[in-house]
Amino acid sequence: MGKVMWQIALLEDEQECINLICHITEKFMKEHHLLYDIYIYTSVDELLRDFQKGKEEDVYLLDIELPDGNGLEAAKYIRERGETPLLVYITNYVQYAIAAFEVNTFRYIPKTVLSQKLPEAYQAMQKIFEKRKNQDRQYLIGCSNDKTVKIRCRDIVYLKKEGNYVKREMAVV
């Protein structure tokens, strides 16, 4: 069974915090034998420009207050496009927690407890990614116009019997 490569985007403008997050991430990934790429962004504009070009990650580690914008606005933009990555806020601004969870945030980590809480968040993410990987392997095989088709179960919205046939409705990808 192949390993899944984690794609992580880090939006942070403080170099000391970038270094710490990269160190914690590298340590966790090595200890758990996981593959990962981390893309570092120091501005909201830079992150959104790459996102608009089709660069989508599995995990977004977001600071909130940045010189050119706000990590909350970046998350809203990502969610408005229907994307479902895991969003983790790493910030000193606890007053934004309620607003952060309005965009389906996975974790909200104060920078003062980063060394303890980021590995815990990664541990929880690992379980989610494993579950998603297993879901991606569940298929329905059938016939359509005299051809055999293989459909991921998670892409099926519903099946409907029409006479001797089954009509399927698919999620738009």
C-alpha positions as CSV (number, residue, x, y, z in Angstrom):
1,M,0.0,0.0,0.0
2,G,1.5,3.4,-1.0
3,K,2.0,6.2,1.4
4,V,0.0,9.4,1.0
5,M,2.0,12.6,0.6
6,W,0.7,15.4,2.8
7,Q,0.6,18.7,1.1
8,I,0.8,21.5,3.7
9,A,0.6,25.3,3.1
10,L,1.9,27.5,5.9
11,L,0.8,31.2,6.0
12,E,3.0,33.0,8.5
13,D,5.0,36.2,8.4
14,E,7.2,35.7,11.5
15,Q,10.4,33.8,10.6
16,E,10.9,32.5,14.1
17,C,7.4,31.0,14.0
18,I,8.0,29.6,10.5
19,N,11.2,27.9,11.8
20,L,9.4,26.4,14.8
21,I,6.4,25.1,12.8
22,C,8.8,23.5,10.2
23,H,10.8,21.9,13.0
24,I,7.7,20.5,14.7
25,T,6.3,19.3,11.4
26,E,9.5,17.6,10.3
27,K,9.9,15.9,13.7
28,F,6.3,14.6,13.6
29,M,6.5,13.3,10.0
30,K,9.8,11.5,10.6
31,E,8.6,9.9,13.8
32,H,5.5,8.6,12.0
33,H,7.2,7.7,8.7
34,L,5.0,10.1,6.7
35,L,5.8,11.9,3.5
36,Y,5.1,15.6,3.2
37,D,5.7,18.9,1.3
38,I,5.3,22.2,3.1
39,Y,4.9,25.4,1.1
40,I,5.6,28.6,3.0
41,Y,3.7,31.8,2.3
42,T,4.4,35.1,4.0
43,S,1.5,36.9,2.5
44,V,-2.2,36.3,1.9
45,D,-1.9,37.5,-1.7
46,E,0.9,35.0,-2.4
47,L,-1.2,32.1,-1.0
48,L,-4.4,33.1,-2.8
49,R,-2.5,33.6,-6.1
50,D,-1.2,30.0,-6.0
51,F,-4.6,28.7,-4.9
52,Q,-6.2,30.5,-7.9
53,K,-3.7,28.8,-10.2
54,G,-4.9,25.4,-9.0
55,K,-2.4,24.7,-6.2
56,E,-4.6,23.1,-3.5
57,E,-3.2,21.6,-0.3
58,D,-4.5,19.0,2.2
59,V,-3.7,21.2,5.2
60,Y,-3.5,25.0,5.6
61,L,-1.7,26.3,8.7
62,L,-2.8,29.9,8.9
63,D,-1.8,32.9,11.0
64,I,-4.6,35.5,11.3
65,E,-2.9,38.9,11.3
66,L,-0.6,39.5,8.4
67,P,0.7,42.8,6.9
68,D,-1.3,42.3,3.7
69,G,-4.4,40.7,5.0
70,N,-6.0,38.2,7.2
71,G,-5.9,34.4,7.4
72,L,-9.6,34.3,8.0
73,E,-10.3,35.9,4.6
74,A,-8.0,33.4,3.0
75,A,-9.9,30.5,4.6
76,K,-13.3,32.0,3.5
77,Y,-12.0,32.3,-0.1
78,I,-10.9,28.6,-0.1
79,R,-14.2,27.4,1.4
80,E,-16.3,29.5,-1.0
81,R,-14.7,27.4,-3.8
82,G,-16.0,24.2,-2.2
83,E,-12.6,23.0,-1.1
84,T,-12.3,20.8,2.0
85,P,-8.7,20.9,3.3
86,L,-8.1,20.9,7.0
87,L,-7.7,24.5,8.3
88,V,-5.5,25.1,11.4
89,Y,-5.1,28.5,12.8
90,I,-1.8,29.2,14.6
91,T,-2.0,32.6,16.2
92,N,-1.7,34.9,19.2
93,Y,-5.1,36.3,18.6
94,V,-7.6,34.2,20.6
95,Q,-10.4,36.7,20.1
96,Y,-10.8,35.4,16.5
97,A,-11.6,31.8,17.5
98,I,-15.3,32.1,17.0
99,A,-14.9,33.6,13.5
100,A,-12.4,31.0,12.6
101,F,-14.8,28.1,13.4
102,E,-17.4,29.7,11.0
103,V,-15.2,28.4,8.1
104,N,-15.1,24.9,9.5
105,T,-11.8,25.1,11.2
106,F,-10.1,21.9,12.3
107,R,-8.0,23.4,15.1
108,Y,-7.2,26.8,16.6
109,I,-3.8,26.7,18.3
110,P,-2.4,29.6,20.3
111,K,1.3,30.1,19.5
112,T,2.1,29.8,23.2
113,V,1.2,26.1,23.2
114,L,2.3,25.3,19.6
115,S,5.0,22.7,20.5
116,Q,2.4,20.7,22.4
117,K,-0.8,21.2,20.3
118,L,0.5,21.1,16.7
119,P,1.7,17.4,17.0
120,E,-1.7,16.6,18.6
121,A,-3.4,18.2,15.6
122,Y,-1.2,16.2,13.2
123,Q,-2.1,13.0,15.1
124,A,-5.8,13.7,14.6
125,M,-5.2,14.6,10.9
126,Q,-3.4,11.3,10.4
127,K,-6.6,9.4,11.4
128,I,-8.7,11.6,9.1
129,F,-6.4,11.1,6.1
130,E,-6.3,7.3,6.7
131,K,-10.1,7.2,6.7
132,R,-10.2,9.3,3.5
133,K,-7.7,7.0,1.9
134,N,-9.9,4.0,2.8
135,Q,-13.0,5.7,1.4
136,D,-11.2,6.4,-1.8
137,R,-10.7,2.6,-2.2
138,Q,-14.5,1.9,-2.0
139,Y,-16.0,1.5,-5.5
140,L,-19.2,0.4,-7.1
141,I,-18.7,-1.5,-10.4
142,G,-21.5,-1.7,-12.9
143,C,-22.5,-1.3,-16.6
144,S,-23.3,1.9,-18.4
145,N,-24.0,1.9,-22.1
146,D,-22.5,-1.6,-22.5
147,K,-19.3,-0.5,-20.7
148,T,-18.0,-1.5,-17.3
149,V,-17.6,1.5,-15.1
150,K,-15.9,1.9,-11.7
151,I,-17.3,4.7,-9.5
152,R,-16.0,5.9,-6.2
153,C,-18.8,5.3,-3.6
154,R,-18.1,8.7,-2.1
155,D,-19.0,10.4,-5.4
156,I,-22.5,8.8,-5.6
157,V,-25.2,11.1,-4.3
158,Y,-28.0,8.5,-4.7
159,L,-29.1,5.5,-6.8
160,K,-32.6,5.3,-8.2
161,K,-34.3,2.2,-9.7
162,E,-36.1,3.0,-13.0
163,G,-37.6,-0.2,-14.3
164,N,-34.9,-2.8,-14.9
165,Y,-32.2,-0.1,-14.6
166,V,-30.5,1.9,-11.9
167,K,-29.9,5.6,-12.4
168,R,-27.1,7.2,-10.5
169,E,-26.6,10.8,-9.6
170,M,-23.0,11.8,-9.1
171,A,-21.4,14.6,-7.1
172,V,-19.9,17.3,-9.3
173,V,-16.1,17.1,-9.0
